[in-house]
Amino acid sequence: MGINFTIYSYDADGTLHEVTKAGEGTVYVQLVSAGSLRRKLENTQVIKLIVSGPINATDVTYMKQLVNNENLQSIDLEQATRFTSLAAGTFQNVKKLAAIKLPLSLTSIGSGAFSGSTIKFIEIPDKVTSVGGDAFAYCNSLATVIIGKAVKTMEQGVFYSSNVKQVYMKALTPPTLNGVSDYLFSGKNRTIHVYASAVDKYKAANWERFGTIVGDLTDDMIDGIEEISEYSDYSENSEYSDSCYDLMGRKVTDLKPGTIYIRGGKKFMLPK
């Protein structure tokens, strides 16, 4: 029997509201053989799906069907195995997908894989070496991206016309930008976080045309970004307004939207 499962969503104007759907909440599935996800999820109303074990394109296609036609809104494939290539257009224009964690085994992301989707955050895993054109283009809700340390090539328009404000570059050497490289992002209204040792390389590669380069990236910062909530109960009059700290451990009272803070030992981000 399903239960009421409350999630939070942002409207186009940035307004936060609750969304209640009938479903079974989080469902964990461990696969023994690729292509068997449909049988494992028969007669379920999953909202958040966590999959481990071998998967293939058949499983991913079924997940897409569950997003489009059922209640699935969040997918965690981090521990999925034997899956190395995300095909072109896999989740293109999928409007109900709020969150996804890609398999750590992934090595390439095809063109248009998530273009026009509603994801808010994406981390490109550390084994990915190439990202296809327009892979995350036209994602109006996409605000934060982490780009893995092995990415070597990015095609034209990977994040074009998406609302990306924070970029965390783990690669010490700037990826090669193919095609019309100026269209990797739209405009330059964003912060690009790199390791201090890589600042000169990114400036030499003219990444400043995409935003402000800051050499403040640390492994702890990456870990924190992965843990942050999509919303916060912070308000100026709340009991937490005098007990928040930045990532350097400095106490802050004037919190800014889209910035990561620590409160009660946990990291969170204010909605924009």
C-alpha positions, 0 to 999 in steps of 0.5 A: 500500500502506498503512502503519502510522500512529500517532496519539495519543488521549485516553480519557474519563479523560484517559489518553493512548494510542497508536492505530495504524490501517492507512492512508496517513497524510496525503493532500493534494488540490487540487480544480479543481471542487467536488463532485469529492473522491470521485473524487480519493480513490478507493481511498485509506485517508486518515487526515489529509486536507488539501484546497485549491480549491473545495468544496461540501456534497457534498464535506463529506458525503463527508468525513463518510462517511470519518470514520464508515465509514473511517479519516479522523480529521483534516480541514484545509479552511483553503485550501478555497474558495467554501464559505461556510456550514456547514449545521446538523448537518453533523458532529453526533455524529461520534465519530471526528473528532479535528481539523478546520480550517475554511475561511477562506472560511466566513461562518456555522456552522449550529446543531448543526454539531459537537454531540456530536462528539469534536473537541478544538480549534476555531478559528472563522475570521475571516470568520464572522459568525454561529454557530448554536445548540448548534453545539459543544455536548456536545463532551466533549473540546473544551477550547480555542476561538478565536472569530474577529474578525468574529463578531457573533451567537451563538445559545443554547448554542453551547458548552453542556455542552462541556468548554471551559477556554480561550476566545480572543476575537479580536472587539473587540466582544462578540458579541450572544448570542441566545436564553437567553444564559446557556447559551452555556457551562456554568458559569464554570470557564474563562479568557476571553482578550481583547485588553487594549482590549476588557476593559471591553466584555466585562465590561460585557456580563457575560461574566464569567458565563462565566469569568475575563476576562483582557486578555492576548490577542496575535496571537503568542498566537493563532499559538502556539495554532494550532501547539501539539501535542495532547500532550507528552513532558514529564515532571518527570524529563525533560531539558526540565524546566529549559528551558521558558518561558511565552509571556512568555519567563519560565523555568518549572519547575512546568508546569501542564496545559492551559497553553501553553509554549515549549521548543526554540523550539516551543510545546506544551501539557501534556495535562489 
